[in-house]
């Protein structure tokens, strides 16, 4: 019995080893298990594809090598019939990828050498560059930084062969956002870009100037360090989340019809690839800046303003180190206020702890309230007693996770009301949490006003978080039922959208209250100017020494009138009247219209657009803007067209909820805004609203005839009503009485709710006049 068993096992073992199997024209030779490949073996398909390596239960698993009839060859790891693990793919055109794979797709860390001698070394996802990586073009240009969906996106450094270098933000392969361009001669340009074109204000430091030489040491060292840091990041970043069809799905015959990884995923065809050197007009303009046009000067810099790549203003700025007395006083007051604000709430690292506490609390409460079934709000959902409270010890508890901040108590006011508001504003709970509570965290902004409030901005710029005084908390809780009804009734309301109201109690009893709001300036176009308009005059101006592109200007700084389509203007003022009536009913004052302007470069000046191979305009323009006599001719940079939902972004944003507006100029139909060379945008109340900005520049008197000259610009408007939490309290009444003694009562900001509303609307009617 024992001998028979040994003999039978021996015969079976011979069958497993070195068996040849023919399957409908395909041939397998190697180890088998039953009648399927298992172990080492070689499989040859009828089309000439050959695999030689390990098998497991009929699937390529382990180390192996496969070569296709097209000439493509892969050597490396397999799993379940997929290229999975680490391996090298060589294409017939000479391109080679060596790195990580997941389900037939490059995923993880890898290096690809393209057929045109370009090289990418970094992270991959879905077969394209994603994460940190270094790309070197065959002409010697190099980019090190972040990638997304195969394009440069995020923070990165581009270095050209001629010595020029750009360090800043990128989006979809273009320079987009703030950055610094360093020229090979040592000069610098600090500014902002939009889709590869300089857009907004910036400063140019000629080679040899004090500003340039100061930065030449520190910036160069920092940039060199960033290059090294980025290279180190490439080697240790790994991503594995991907899925794709495998080689073998048929349960019967093994097939070779699963073609090798496609060039659409591997970016092997450099003629179609974004990284080809011929496509440098998108993201690698060589010497497209203005580094050599200015003579060296050891004490000056050039302040410039661009619109879509067109130089609009330029003036010399002395860097002798002196400020005007007003500027010094203003700077001193600002510094003292900032120090007082920070010392008051945060000492040392507490600012970081406060942000972490805020994220922990929002993650907890949103996660707790979201699973609760939706229902209409009740009277019990409002008020100071409608709240969720939780203690967050550092070590964690049964309900809270451990964390690295300090112990704190968390309070979430009116959670069901704000949950319904977020639903009403079409805000996804998961996106809300990821925006505020994601790994990228929050960033602190300086306060633009006198309130001393702290402002935080979410990493994607969608939400603003502001600290509140106790009095503001009371006002909001009191008005919340009426606010809820108002925003529910009027989709187009311009009033600030609130998403959450929270309170953190720190050790020692210090309470910090927060309100989460939509960011009005999370826009598809760059904001070139921003204004806070109340309708008053006393103190409503900004010192010139304090103005930069991010400065919020005031009433007396506004020199433009805005002319709009008749129907758009009517819709705007109809809603302003409704919103002001609501605020008046709540005894609220001190609110303002936050106005953002995106200027379009006049069409007749686009001949001055800087091109990759040409130097920009030589010589400065006047401080007041372009001097061309054609400025009185209305440009044609904007066009209203019939609304097409499939052609525009209709997704709700943090400040967007209303309907598409109708325009009188095209037959009272719903409209989109067409921007030649930029895109097509949906027109809503307070969002993407086109207008013509007129500014009177001079008057010439000839005999008895007066001639008015205007600067005329196409602009896109973004606006909303903010700061709605100040009631007409006893303190404000006393302030009004005291200021009325010193100043004209009409000019001061504080007024009773009815007078404030009338003055506010009357002022805006002058800013947006009716066309004759």
C-alpha positions in Angstrom: 0.0 0.0 0.0 2.8 2.4 0.9 4.8 1.5 -2.3 1.8 2.2 -4.5 1.3 5.6 -2.9 4.9 6.6 -3.5 4.8 5.4 -7.1 1.5 7.3 -7.8 2.9 10.5 -6.3 6.1 10.2 -8.4 4.1 9.9 -11.6 2.0 12.9 -10.8 5.1 14.9 -10.1 6.5 14.1 -13.6 3.2 15.4 -15.1 3.6 18.7 -13.3 7.2 19.3 -14.5 8.0 20.5 -18.1 4.6 20.0 -19.6 3.7 21.4 -23.0 0.1 22.5 -23.5 -1.5 23.7 -26.8 -4.5 26.0 -26.5 -6.1 27.0 -29.8 -2.8 28.1 -31.4 -1.1 29.3 -28.2 1.7 27.2 -26.7 2.8 26.9 -23.1 5.8 24.9 -21.9 6.6 24.7 -18.2 5.2 23.6 -14.9 1.5 23.0 -14.6 -1.0 22.3 -12.0 -3.6 20.0 -13.5 -4.0 21.6 -17.0 -3.1 25.2 -16.1 0.3 27.0 -15.8 1.7 26.9 -12.3 5.3 27.6 -11.4 8.0 28.6 -13.9 7.0 28.5 -17.6 7.0 30.1 -21.0 3.8 31.1 -22.8 3.7 32.0 -26.5 0.6 33.5 -28.0 -0.4 33.1 -31.6 0.3 36.8 -32.3 3.9 36.5 -31.2 3.6 37.8 -27.6 5.8 35.8 -25.2 5.9 35.7 -21.4 8.6 33.8 -19.5 8.4 33.7 -15.8 6.4 32.7 -12.7 2.8 31.5 -12.8 0.2 30.9 -10.1 -3.1 29.1 -10.9 -3.0 30.1 -14.5 -2.0 33.8 -14.0 1.3 35.6 -14.3 2.4 36.1 -10.7 5.9 36.9 -9.4 8.9 37.8 -11.5 8.8 37.6 -15.2 9.4 39.1 -18.6 6.9 39.7 -21.4 7.5 41.0 -24.9 4.8 42.0 -27.3 4.8 41.7 -31.0 4.9 45.5 -31.3 8.4 45.4 -29.8 7.4 46.7 -26.3 9.0 44.7 -23.5 8.5 44.6 -19.7 10.6 42.9 -17.1 9.6 43.0 -13.4 6.9 42.0 -11.0 3.4 40.6 -11.9 0.4 39.8 -9.8 -2.8 38.1 -10.9 -2.0 38.7 -14.5 -1.2 42.4 -14.1 2.0 44.5 -14.2 2.1 45.1 -10.5 5.1 45.9 -8.3 8.4 47.2 -9.6 9.5 46.8 -13.2 10.9 48.3 -16.4 8.9 48.9 -19.5 10.8 49.6 -22.8 9.0 50.9 -25.8 10.0 50.6 -29.5 10.6 54.3 -29.7 13.3 54.1 -27.1 11.4 55.5 -24.2 12.0 53.6 -20.9 10.0 53.6 -17.6 11.5 52.1 -14.5 9.5 52.2 -11.3 6.3 51.1 -9.5 3.2 49.7 -11.1 -0.3 49.0 -10.0 -2.7 47.0 -12.1 -0.9 47.8 -15.4 -0.5 51.5 -14.7 2.5 53.5 -13.5 1.7 54.3 -9.9 4.1 55.3 -7.2 7.7 56.4 -7.7 9.3 56.0 -11.1 11.6 57.3 -13.7 10.8 57.7 -17.3 13.3 58.6 -20.1 11.4 59.7 -23.2 12.3 59.2 -26.8 13.1 62.9 -27.2 15.6 62.6 -24.3 13.3 64.3 -21.7 13.4 62.7 -18.3 10.9 62.6 -15.5 11.8 61.3 -12.1 9.1 61.4 -9.4 5.6 60.3 -8.4 3.0 58.8 -10.7 -0.8 58.2 -10.4 -3.1 56.8 -13.1 -0.1 56.7 -15.5 0.6 60.4 -15.3 2.7 62.7 -13.1 1.1 63.3 -9.7 2.8 64.6 -6.6 6.4 65.6 -6.3 8.7 65.2 -9.3 11.5 66.5 -11.4 11.3 67.0 -15.1 14.3 67.7 -17.3 13.8 68.7 -20.9 16.3 67.7 -23.6 17.2 71.4 -24.0 18.4 71.6 -20.3 15.4 73.3 -18.7 14.4 71.8 -15.4 11.3 71.8 -13.2 11.1 70.5 -9.7 7.9 70.7 -7.7 4.3 69.5 -7.5 2.3 67.9 -10.3 -1.4 67.1 -10.8 -3.0 65.0 -13.6 0.2 65.2 -15.6 0.7 68.9 -15.3 2.7 71.3 -13.2 0.3 72.3 -10.4 1.1 73.8 -7.0 4.4 75.0 -5.8 7.4 74.5 -8.0 10.7 75.9 -9.3 11.5 76.1 -13.1 15.1 76.7 -14.1 16.0 77.5 -17.7 19.3 76.7 -19.4 20.1 80.4 -19.8 20.1 80.9 -16.0 16.6 82.3 -15.5 14.5 80.8 -12.7 10.9 81.0 -11.6 9.9 80.0 -8.0 6.2 80.1 -7.3 2.7 78.7 -8.0 1.6 76.7 -11.0 -1.8 75.6 -12.3 -2.4 73.2 -15.3 1.1 73.8 -16.6 1.0 77.6 -16.4 2.6 80.0 -13.9 -0.5 80.9 -11.9 -0.5 82.8 -8.6 2.3 84.5 -6.8 5.9 83.9 -7.5 9.4 85.4 -8.1 11.2 85.4 -11.5 15.0 85.6 -11.2 16.9 86.6 -14.3 20.3 85.4 -15.2 21.7 88.9 -14.7 20.7 88.9 -11.1 17.5 91.0 -11.4 14.1 89.9 -9.9 10.4 90.4 -10.6 8.1 89.7 -7.6 4.4 89.5 -8.7 1.4 87.4 -9.7 0.6 85.5 -12.9 -2.6 84.2 -14.4 -2.4 81.3 -16.9 1.2 82.1 -17.7 0.8 85.9 -18.1 1.7 88.5 -15.6 -1.5 89.8 -14.1 -1.8 92.3 -11.2 0.8 94.3 -9.3 4.5 93.4 -8.9 7.9 94.9 -8.3 11.0 94.6 -10.5 14.4 95.0 -8.9 17.1 95.7 -11.5 20.4 93.9 -11.2 22.7 95.5 -8.7 19.9 97.4 -6.9 19.7 97.2 -3.1 16.5 95.1 -3.2 18.0 92.7 -5.8 21.4 92.3 -4.0 19.7 91.7 -0.7 17.6 88.9 -2.2 20.4 87.6 -4.3 22.0 86.0 -1.2 18.9 84.8 0.7 16.7 83.8 -2.2 19.4 82.0 -4.2 20.3 80.0 -1.1 16.6 79.3 -0.4 15.9 78.3 -4.0 19.0 76.0 -4.1 17.8 74.4 -0.8 14.3 74.0 -2.3 15.8 72.2 -5.3 17.5 69.8 -3.0 14.5 69.4 -0.8 12.3 68.6 -3.8 14.7 66.0 -5.1 14.7 64.3 -1.7 10.8 64.4 -1.6 10.7 62.6 -5.0 12.5 59.6 -3.6 10.3 59.0 -0.6 6.8 59.8 -1.9 4.7 56.8 -2.9 1.1 56.6 -4.0 -0.9 53.4 -4.7 -4.5 54.2 -5.2 -5.4 53.1 -8.8 -7.4 50.5 -10.8 -7.3 49.3 -14.4 -8.2 46.3 -16.5 -5.9 43.4 -16.3 -4.4 41.0 -18.9 -6.6 38.0 -18.1 -10.3 38.2 -17.6 -11.4 35.2 -19.6 -12.0 32.3 -17.3 -11.1 29.8 -20.1 -8.4 30.4 -22.7 -5.4 32.6 -21.8 -5.5 35.5 -24.2 -2.9 38.0 -25.5 -5.5 40.6 -26.6 -4.7 42.6 -23.5 -2.4 45.0 -25.2 0.7 46.5 -23.5 0.3 49.7 -21.5 -1.0 52.3 -23.8 0.9 55.5 -24.6 -2.1 57.5 -23.6 -1.2 56.4 -20.0 2.5 56.2 -20.2 3.0 59.5 -22.0 5.4 57.8 -24.3 4.5 59.8 -27.4 6.4 63.0 -26.9 4.6 64.6 -29.9 1.4 64.5 -27.9 2.9 64.9 -24.4 2.6 68.1 -22.5 6.3 67.7 -21.7 7.5 68.1 -25.2 9.9 71.0 -25.7 7.7 72.3 -28.6 5.0 73.1 -26.1 7.0 75.7 -24.2 4.4 78.4 -25.0 2.3 76.8 -22.3 4.7 76.7 -19.4 8.3 77.2 -20.2 8.7 80.6 -21.8 12.4 81.3 -22.0 13.4 84.8 -21.0 9.8 86.0 -21.4 10.2 88.5 -18.7 11.7 92.0 -18.6 15.0 91.5 -17.0 17.3 93.4 -19.3 15.3 96.5 -20.1 16.2 98.6 -17.1 19.6 100.1 -16.4 21.2 99.2 -13.1 20.4 101.5 -10.3 21.5 100.9 -6.7 18.6 102.7 -5.1 15.4 102.2 -7.2 12.9 99.5 -8.1 10.0 99.5 -10.6 6.4 99.0 -9.4 4.3 97.6 -12.3 0.8 96.6 -12.9 -0.2 94.1 -15.6 -3.5 93.0 -17.1 -3.4 89.7 -18.8 0.2 90.2 -19.7 -0.1 93.9 -20.8 1.9 96.4 -18.9 -0.6 99.1 -17.8 1.3 101.1 -15.2 4.9 101.6 -14.2 6.6 103.9 -11.8 10.0 104.3 -10.1 10.0 103.6 -6.4 13.0 104.7 -4.3 14.4 102.3 -1.8 16.3 104.7 0.3 14.7 103.2 3.3 12.7 106.2 4.3 8.9 106.4 4.7 6.7 109.4 5.0 5.7 110.4 8.5 2.1 109.3 7.8 3.3 106.0 6.5 5.5 105.5 9.6 2.6 106.4 11.9 0.2 104.1 10.0 2.8 101.2 10.0 3.4 101.7 13.7 -0.3 101.7 14.5 -0.8 98.6 12.4 2.1 96.8 14.1 0.9 97.7 17.6 -2.6 96.6 16.8 -1.3 93.3 15.4 0.9 92.7 18.4 -1.9 93.5 20.8 -4.2 91.1 18.9 -1.8 88.2 18.9 -0.7 88.7 22.6 -4.4 88.9 23.6 -5.3 85.4 22.3 -2.2 83.6 21.3 1.1 83.4 23.0 4.0 81.4 21.4 2.6 78.4 19.6 -1.0 78.8 20.6 -2.1 80.1 17.2 -1.2 76.7 15.8 -3.1 75.0 18.6 -6.1 77.1 18.1 -6.3 76.1 14.4 -5.9 72.4 15.3 -8.6 72.7 17.9 -10.9 74.3 15.4 -10.3 71.5 12.9 -10.8 68.8 15.5 -14.1 70.4 16.7 -15.5 70.9 13.2 -14.6 67.3 12.2 -16.4 66.0 15.2 -19.6 68.0 15.0 -20.1 67.8 11.2 -19.5 64.1 11.4 -22.0 63.8 14.3 -24.8 65.8 12.7 -24.5 64.6 9.1 -25.9 61.1 9.7 -29.0 62.6 11.4 -32.0 62.5 8.9 -32.9 65.9 7.4 -35.8 67.7 8.8 -37.3 71.2 9.0 -35.8 73.3 11.7 -37.7 74.0 14.9 -37.8 76.9 17.3 -35.8 74.7 19.7 -33.0 74.5 17.1 -32.2 78.2 17.5 -30.8 80.2 20.4 -27.8 79.9 22.8 -29.0 76.7 24.4 -29.2 74.8 21.0 -25.6 73.5 21.0 -23.3 70.5 21.1 -20.6 70.5 23.8 -17.6 68.2 24.0 -14.3 68.1 26.0 -11.2 67.2 24.0 -8.4 66.0 26.3 -5.0 65.7 24.8 -4.9 62.0 25.5 -8.3 61.4 23.9 -11.5 60.0 25.3 -14.3 57.6 24.5 -15.7 60.1 22.0 -12.7 62.1 20.9 -9.3 61.1 19.4 -5.9 61.9 20.9 -4.2 65.0 19.5 -1.1 67.2 19.8 -2.9 70.4 20.9 -3.8 71.5 24.4 -6.9 70.4 26.2 -10.0 72.4 25.3 -13.8 72.5 25.5 -15.7 72.7 22.2 -19.1 74.2 21.7 -21.1 74.1 18.4 -24.0 76.5 18.2 -27.3 75.6 16.5 -25.9 72.6 14.7 -29.1 71.5 13.0 -29.7 75.1 11.7 -26.2 75.3 10.1 -26.5 71.8 8.8 -29.6 72.8 6.9 -28.0 76.0 5.8 -25.1 74.0 4.3 -27.6 71.9 2.5 -29.5 75.0 1.3 -26.2 76.4 0.0 -25.6 73.1 -1.8 -22.4 72.4 0.2 -21.4 68.8 0.5 -20.5 67.8 4.1 -17.5 65.8 3.1 -16.1 68.6 0.9 -16.7 71.0 3.8 -14.7 68.9 6.2 -11.9 68.2 3.8 -11.6 71.9 2.9 -11.2 73.0 6.6 -10.0 69.9 8.3 -7.7 68.4 5.6 -4.0 67.8 6.1 -3.1 71.0 4.4 -4.6 73.0 7.3 -5.6 76.6 7.6 -3.6 79.8 7.1 -3.9 83.0 9.1 -4.6 86.3 7.4 -4.0 89.8 8.7 -7.1 91.6 9.6 -8.2 94.2 7.0 -10.3 96.2 9.4 -10.2 97.8 12.9 -12.1 95.0 14.7 -8.9 93.2 15.7 -10.5 89.9 14.5 -8.3 87.0 13.5 -9.0 85.6 10.0 -8.2 82.1 8.8 -8.5 80.8 5.2 -9.0 77.2 4.2 -6.3 75.6 2.1 -8.4 75.7 -1.0 -9.5 79.4 -0.4 -13.2 78.4 -0.2 -13.9 79.4 3.4 -13.0 82.3 5.7 -13.1 81.7 9.4 -13.3 84.8 11.6 -13.1 85.3 15.3 -16.1 87.1 16.9 -16.6 89.3 19.9 -19.2 88.2 22.5 -21.5 91.0 21.3 -21.4 89.8 17.7 -22.2 86.2 18.8 -25.3 87.5 20.5 -26.4 89.5 17.4 -26.0 86.5 15.2 -27.9 84.1 17.5 -30.7 86.7 17.8 -31.0 87.3 14.1 -30.4 83.6 13.0 -34.1 82.7 12.7 -34.8 85.7 10.4 -31.5 85.1 8.6 -32.5 81.5 7.9 -35.9 82.6 6.5 -34.3 85.4 4.4 -31.6 83.3 2.7 -34.1 80.5 2.1 -36.6 82.8 0.4 -34.0 84.7 -1.7 -31.6 82.5 -3.6 -29.8 85.6 -5.0 -29.1 87.3 -1.6 -25.9 89.2 -1.4 -25.6 88.8 2.3 -22.6 86.7 3.6 -23.3 83.0 3.7 -22.7 81.5 7.2 -21.8 77.8 7.5 -21.0 77.2 11.2 -20.8 79.0 14.6 -18.3 77.6 17.1 -16.6 78.4 20.4 -13.4 77.1 21.9 -12.6 77.5 25.7 -8.9 77.2 26.4 -7.3 76.5 29.7 -7.8 79.4 32.1 -11.3 80.1 30.7 -10.3 82.1 27.7 -13.1 81.8 25.1 -12.6 82.2 21.3 -15.6 82.3 19.1 -15.6 81.6 15.3 -17.9 82.0 12.4 -17.3 80.1 9.1 -18.2 82.0 6.0 -18.0 81.6 2.2 -15.0 83.4 0.6 -16.4 85.9 -1.8 -13.1 86.2 -3.7 -12.8 82.5 -4.5 -13.3 83.3 -8.1 -12.4 82.0 -11.6 -10.7 85.3 -12.5 -8.0 87.2 -10.6 -9.2 90.1 -8.5 -7.1 93.2 -9.3 -8.8 95.7 -7.0 -11.0 95.2 -3.9 -13.1 97.8 -2.1 -15.0 98.0 1.2 -17.9 100.5 0.6 -20.1 101.9 3.4 -21.4 105.1 1.9 -19.7 107.3 4.5 -16.7 109.7 4.0 -15.0 110.4 7.3 -11.8 108.4 7.4 -12.8 106.3 4.5 -9.5 106.4 2.6 -6.2 104.4 2.5 -2.7 105.9 2.8 -0.8 105.4 -0.5 2.2 103.9 1.3 0.0 101.1 2.6 -1.5 100.1 -0.8 -0.6 96.9 -2.6 -2.6 94.4 -4.7 -4.1 92.7 -1.6 -5.1 96.0 0.1 -8.9 96.5 0.6 -9.5 100.1 -0.4 -12.4 102.3 0.8 -15.0 104.7 -0.4 -12.8 107.7 -1.1 -10.3 105.6 -2.9 -12.9 104.6 -5.5 -12.6 106.7 -8.7 -14.7 104.6 -11.0 -18.4 104.5 -12.1 -19.7 101.2 -13.3 -22.1 101.0 -16.2 -24.0 97.7 -16.5 -26.7 96.1 -18.6 -30.1 97.4 -17.7 -31.5 94.1 -16.5 -28.4 93.2 -14.6 -28.5 96.5 -12.7 -32.2 96.2 -11.9 -31.6 92.7 -10.5 -28.7 94.0 -8.4 -30.6 96.9 -6.8 -33.7 94.9 -6.3 -31.7 92.4 -4.2 -29.8 95.2 -2.4 -33.1 96.8 -1.4 -34.3 93.5 0.0 -31.1 92.7 1.9 -30.9 96.2 3.3 -34.6 96.0 4.5 -33.8 92.8 6.2 -30.7 94.3 8.0 -32.7 97.4 9.0 -35.4 95.1 10.5 -32.6 93.5 12.6 -31.3 96.9 13.7 -28.0 96.2 12.0 -25.5 98.9 10.9 -21.9 99.2 9.8 -22.3 96.7 7.0 -20.6 97.3 3.7 -20.4 96.2 0.1 -17.3 94.2 -0.6 -16.5 94.8 -4.3 -13.9 93.0 -6.3 -12.8 94.1 -9.7 -11.2 92.0 -12.5 -9.9 94.3 -15.2 -9.6 93.2 -18.8 -6.8 94.6 -20.8 -8.1 97.0 -23.5 -8.2 95.3 -26.9 -6.2 98.1 -28.5 -3.4 97.6 -26.0 -3.0 93.8 -26.5 -0.5 94.5 -29.2 1.8 95.3 -26.3 1.3 91.8 -24.9 4.6 90.3 -24.0 5.5 87.3 -26.1 8.1 84.6 -25.3 10.6 85.9 -27.8 10.2 89.6 -27.5 11.3 92.2 -24.9 8.5 94.1 -23.3 7.9 97.8 -23.6 11.0 99.8 -22.9 10.5 102.9 -20.7 8.0 103.6 -18.0 4.3 104.5 -18.6 2.6 107.2 -16.5 1.4 106.6 -13.0 -2.2 107.3 -14.1 -2.2 104.4 -16.6 -1.9 104.2 -20.4 -1.7 107.5 -22.2 -3.1 106.4 -25.5 -5.7 108.8 -26.9 -7.9 105.8 -27.8 -8.7 105.2 -24.1 -12.1 106.9 -24.7 -13.1 104.2 -27.1 -15.0 101.4 -25.3 -13.0 98.2 -25.6 -14.7 95.0 -26.8 -13.1 92.6 -24.3 -16.4 91.2 -22.9 -19.4 89.6 -24.6 -22.8 88.5 -23.2 -24.1 85.3 -24.9 -27.1 83.1 -24.3 -26.6 80.8 -21.4 -25.6 77.2 -22.1 -25.4 75.0 -18.9 -23.1 72.5 -20.7 -20.6 75.2 -21.6 -20.0 76.7 -18.1 -19.3 75.7 -14.6 -22.6 75.4 -12.8 -21.3 73.9 -9.6 -22.2 75.9 -6.5 -19.4 77.7 -4.7 -18.9 79.1 -1.2 -20.4 82.4 -2.3 -22.5 81.1 -5.3 -26.1 79.8 -5.1 -28.4 82.1 -7.1 -29.9 81.8 -10.5 -28.4 82.7 -13.9 -29.2 86.3 -14.6 -31.0 87.7 -17.6 -29.6 90.5 -19.8 -31.7 93.2 -21.5 -29.1 93.5 -24.3 -29.8 90.0 -25.7 -33.6 90.0 -25.3 -33.9 89.4 -21.6 -32.5 85.9 -21.9 -30.3 84.0 -19.3 -26.7 84.8 -20.2 -23.1 83.7 -19.9 -20.0 85.9 -20.0 -17.6 85.2 -22.9 -14.1 86.4 -22.4 -12.1 86.0 -25.6 -9.0 84.0 -24.9 -10.0 83.2 -21.4 -13.2 81.2 -21.2 -17.0 81.3 -20.6 -18.5 82.0 -17.2 -22.0 81.8 -15.8 -23.4 85.2 -14.8 -25.0 85.3 -11.4 -25.9 88.1 -8.9 -22.6 89.2 -7.4 -20.6 86.7 -9.5 -19.1 87.2 -12.9 -21.1 90.4 -13.6 -19.7 92.4 -16.6 -19.6 96.2 -16.5 -17.7 99.1 -18.0 -15.6 101.1 -15.5 -15.3 104.8 -16.3 -12.8 107.2 -14.6 -12.7 110.9 -15.4 -9.0 111.9 -16.0 -9.1 115.5 -17.1 -11.1 118.4 -18.4 -10.0 120.7 -21.3 -11.6 124.1 -21.5 -11.5 125.6 -25.0 -13.4 128.9 -25.0 -16.8 128.0 -23.6 -16.6 124.3 -24.4 -15.7 121.7 -21.8 -14.3 118.3 -23.0 -14.3 115.4 -20.6 -11.8 112.6 -21.0 -12.4 109.2 -19.5 -10.4 106.0 -19.0 -12.7 103.2 -20.0 -12.1 99.6 -19.0 -14.0 96.3 -19.3 -14.3 94.8 -15.8 -15.9 91.8 -14.2 -17.5 92.4 -10.8 -17.7 90.3 -7.7 -19.7 91.7 -4.8 -21.5 90.9 -1.6 -22.7 92.5 1.7 -20.4 91.7 4.6 -20.0 92.7 8.3 -23.6 92.3 9.3 -23.1 91.6 13.0 -23.0 95.1 14.4 -26.3 96.2 15.9 -27.3 99.8 16.8 -26.4 99.4 20.4 -26.1 101.9 23.2 -22.3 102.0 22.6 -22.9 102.9 18.9 -25.5 105.6 19.9 -22.9 107.2 22.2 -20.3 107.0 19.4 -22.6 108.7 17.0 -23.3 111.5 19.4 -19.6 112.1 20.1 -18.5 112.0 16.5 -21.4 114.3 15.4 -19.8 117.0 17.6 -16.5 116.8 15.8 -17.6 116.0 12.2 -20.5 116.5 9.9 -23.0 113.9 11.0 -23.7 113.0 7.4 -20.1 111.9 6.8 -19.5 109.6 9.8 -20.0 105.9 9.4 -22.3 105.3 12.4 -26.0 106.1 11.9 -29.4 104.7 12.9 -30.4 101.6 10.8 -32.9 103.5 8.6 -30.5 106.4 7.8 -27.7 103.9 7.3 -29.7 101.9 4.8 -30.8 104.9 2.8 -27.3 106.4 2.7 -25.8 103.0 1.7 -28.2 102.5 -1.2 -27.9 106.1 -2.3 -24.1 105.8 -2.5 -24.3 102.6 -4.5 -26.7 104.2 -7.0 -24.0 106.8 -7.7 -21.4 104.0 -8.1 -23.6 102.1 -10.4 -25.5 104.9 -12.3 -28.4 104.4 -14.6 -27.4 104.7 -18.2 -29.3 107.5 -20.1 
